[in-house]
Amino acid sequence: MKFTRRTGLLVAASAALALTLSACGATSGQAPADSSTAADVAFPVTIEHIYGSTEITKKPERVATVSWVNADAVLALGVVPVGMAEDTWGNNEQGSTDWKDAKLAELGASIGTEKAPKQYSEADSVNFTAIAELEPDVIMAGYSGLTQDEYDKLSKIAPVVGPLAANYTAGWQDVTTAVGKALGMDDEAANVVSDVEGKITAAAEANPVFKDTTFIAGDLNVADSVISLYATGDSRPRFLTALGMTQAPIVDENAKEGEFFMTWAAERANELDSDIFFTSATAGVDAIKANKLFAQIPAISKGGLVAVASDMETLAISAASPLSVPYALDKVVPAFAAGAEASTEK
């Protein structure tokens, strides 16, 4: 299967939630000059990824990003990239997301202003030309579906932090940590990860019903009656597991090794036993419930269907980042709690 930017989101591919860091107000593409932690880090640094390793010989000043998540991780550290991919799914009118816009505003770099990052389209593929024109010192692609050929081409422009895991499966914690290392901001990155994980823990503690709740994350294509499931390597199960829920065993029992997405025969919908079934609701909740095959999914009959109608809210989970996770906790967790309580009768 060819993983395009669009496919990556659907297949692989969690508040005004800007994380307040001590080093804010960065100039475009630069880490804050007064960051003592960054100044103390000795370069060069080496970052391992699926295509080998990348050495960064000095502290980068101009940062470009590709795909989702990477720009969010850079922004979470108080650094405004010189360029980032335009969001074309789950996006707002700015070609961005609400959580990204909030952080850009905090850093004085709102889209449309002088300090804003240049946005480039990745609708078809990596925009090599636009990135090269920005003359970046480093390119962040830790969360991406870069091929070897694309990685090699980008590496001719600047050092590339390549995919930390294949096909959009790198976790936001690892991406944030790698970005921090590349920018000489290890401590700041650790603080961001700790802060967001603390918010996840608080949400889990506020909803003890999650401890006894099983889930399946998938997609329900009403038009074709096709069921797709996301296995452990995907961001959706990771998000729900972090909240304290347990993935139904049937998913990983049927996923091939290294596979994080699979199609399930709709005629076997009744076998998908879990308390919650989480899906996006492009066709609407009523259409899902009216589908005779989907209606056989146990969670749906028990009231445990959590169908998210907002593409942006789905994106916040499916391409989870240190900025999107707090947004998802605020927007979507109440629906998970309601579904869990209805399905488990608690």
N, C-alpha and C positions, 0 to 999 in steps of 0.2 A: 504494500500500500504506500503510495506517495504522500508524504506529509507536507502539505502546503501550510502557509500561515493560517488559513481558514480551517483546514482539517485539524491542525494541531490543537486549536482551541476546542473543537467539538470532540476530539478524540482524547486529548490529554489535558486537548485543549483545549482570607479568606480573605452620625458621627462625622462628621467632618473631622476627619481622623488624622490630620496631620500630626506626626509625632514630634513633640517639642524636644529639640536637641540643643545642647549648649552652643553648638556651632551653627547658627543659622545666618541668613543674610548673605549667602555665598554669591560671588559673581558667577556669571554664566560659564558652566563647564569647569569651575574651579572649586577645590576644597577650601574651606575658610582659612585665611592666612594666619589667624590667631589660634589655630588648633594645636596646642602643645603636644598632644598625643601624636598627631600626624607628623609633626616636626621631629619627634624622637624616633620614629620608625626608620630603620636602616634599609635602604634599597641597595641592590636589587632584591625583588621578591619573585618567587616562582609559584605559579598556580597550575595545578594538575587538572586536566579535563579529558574528555573521551578521545581527543585527537592528540594527546601527548601532554605537553606542558608549555607554558608561556612565561617567559622572563620579562619583567618590567624593570628597567634599569634605573629609572628615576621617577619621582612623584609626578603622576600625570596632572596636567592642568586643563586639558581639553578632552572631555569624555563624550563619546557617542555610544548609543545603545541600539540594539535590534530586538525585535519580538516584544512580547509582553514581559512584565515583572522586572526586567533589568533596569528600566528607567525609574520605576518605583523604588527599587533598592538604592539607586544612586541618590534620588531625591530624599529618601528617608535619612540619609547621612548628612543632609544639608547642602548637597552639591547639586547645582543645576547643570544638566548635560548640555553640550552645545547642539546636540541633535538627538532626536528620538523618533521612533516609528509612530505614525499616526494610527490611532485606534479606529478600526473600521467595523467592529462588532461589539455590541455592548457599550457603545460610545455615546457621548453627548454631542451637542452642536459644535463644540470646539474640536471635534476629532480626538477627544481625550476622555477621561473619566472624572467623576465628581471628586474622588479621593486624590487623584493626581492634581486636579485644578486647585484643590484646597492647599496642598503642599506648595505648589508653585506660587500661589498668592502669598503664603507665609514667607516665602523666600524672595518676594519682590520680583517675581519673574512670570507673572500671569501671561497666558497665551495672548498674543497680540501686542505685548509690550516689548520694549527694546531688549530686555534681558531674557526674554523667553527662548526656550530651545527651538531650533528649526525642526519642523515636523516634516517627515517624508513618508511617502506611501510605500507599503510593503504588500500591497494587494496581490501582486503577482510573484514577487521574489524579493530577496534582499536588494535594497537600493544602493548598489555600490557607488554609483556616480554621486549621489547626494552626500553620502558619507565621506567620500574622498574629498569633495569640495570643502568640507568643514575642517580638514587637516587635523583630525583627532590625535591625541597622544595614546589613547587606548580605546578599544571597542569592547563593550560588555555584551556577551552573548551566552552567559551561563545558563539561562533558561531560554532554550530555543530548539529548533529542529534543523540547525545548520548541517548541511552535508559536508563531507570532506572537501569537495571542490569549492563550496562557498566559503568555508573556513580558510582555505588556502588563498582565495582571492582577497578576502578581507585582510589577511595577514600581510599582504603587499602594501596595504594602506597604513596599518598601525598594528601593534601587538593586540591580539584578540584573546579575551578570556572566553574560551570555547565552551560548548555545552558541558555542564557538569554531569549530566545524565542524558541519555538519548531521547529524542522525540518529545520535548516539552515535559519531562518528568522530574526535573530537578526541583527539590523542595525550596520554598522561599527562604528558609533559614540558611541553607547552604549557599544560595545565591547571594544573600545579604552578606554572609561571612566572606565569600570570595570577592565581592565588590569592595568590602572594607579592607581586605588585604591588598588588593590592587591599588587602592587609593591611599594606603598608609594610614587607615583609620580602623584598625582592628578593634580597639576598645569601644569606639562609637558603634560599630556594627554589633558587637556583643551586647551593648546596652539596648539597641533597637530590638534585637531578637528577644532579649529577656523581657522587655516591656510588652511586646505583642503577645508573647507566650503567657505573660501574667494576665492579660486581658482574656485570653482563651480559658485559662484556669478559672478566672472569676465567673465567666459565663457558664462553665461546666458546674461549678459549685452552686450557682444560682438556679440550676435546673437538675436536681438530683435524679429526676426521672430518666435522664440520659444513661445512667449507669446500668439500667436494666433494659435498654432498648437496642434492638438489632436493626440494621439498615441495609438497604441495597441502593446504590447510586447508579442511575442509568439515563437513557433517553428513550422516550416513547414516541415513535413516529406514527401519528394517527393516520396519515394519508396512505401509508403502505403497511400498516400494522406490523412494524418492525421494532423489536426490542433490542437495545444495546446496553451493555453493562460495563461499568468501570471497575477494574480490579485495584489492588492495593497500591500500585505505582502511580495512580492518578491523584490529582489534588483534591477531588471531591471526597473520596474515602478518607484521605488523610485529614481533611477538615473535620469530618464527622467523628472520626476516631479520636481526634484531639479533644473533642467536646465530651468524650467519655462513652460514646456509643460503640457498639461492636458490629463489625461487618458480618453479614450472614455468611456462613461457611461455604454455601453453594457457589459463591462467586469465584473465590480463589481455587476451589476444588475443580472448577471447570476451565479456568484460565490456563493457557499454555505458559511455560516458563518464560519470563521476560515480557509477557503480554499484559497490558493494562487496559485493554479495550477489546470487547468481543460482542458478536451478535448472538442473540438467544432466540430460538424458535418460538414464535408467538403461541404456537399450539401447546407449548410447555409452560405457559405463563403461570399456571397453578403451582408449579414447583418452586417458584421464587418466593420462598417463605421468609418473611422478615416483618418487623413491626412498622418500619418506615420504608417507603419507596420514594427516593428523591429524584426529581427530574425537572428540566425546564418545561415551560408550558406554552410553547409557541402557538399551538393550536387551541389553547384554552383548556381549563380544567374540565369543563363539561364535556368537551369532545373526547378527552381521555377516558372519563368515566363511562361515556356512552359506547365506547368500543367494546364489543362483546368479548374479544380475546383479552384485552387489557383488564377488563373487569374481573378476570379470574386470578389476577395477582392478589395474594392474600392481604397485603397491606392496604390495598385500595378498598377492599370490602370491609376492612376493620377501621377505616377512617384514618389510616396512616399515610395517605398520599400527600407528599409535600411537593407541590408543583409551583415553581417560581416563574411568574409571568414576566418579570423584568430581565432583559438580557444583561443589563449592567450588574444586577444582583447575582446572576448566574456567573458572569465573568469574574466577579469578586472572589468566588470560590474556585472556579475551574482554572483560573490563572492566579492563584493566591499570591499575594505579595505583602510586604510589611505595611503597606498603606491600605491595601484592599481588605485585609482580614478584619481590622476593627470595623470597617464599613459593613462587612457581611455579618459580623456579630450583632450589630445594631439592627440591620434590616431583615435578616433571615432567621436568626435563632428563635425568635418568638413563634414562627411557623413550625419549626422543628419541635419545639416544646409542645405546641398544641397537638401536632400529629402524634407525638410519642404518648401523650396523656390519653388521647382518644383511642389509640391502638392497643395500649397496654391497660386501659381502664384505670388509670391512676390519677 
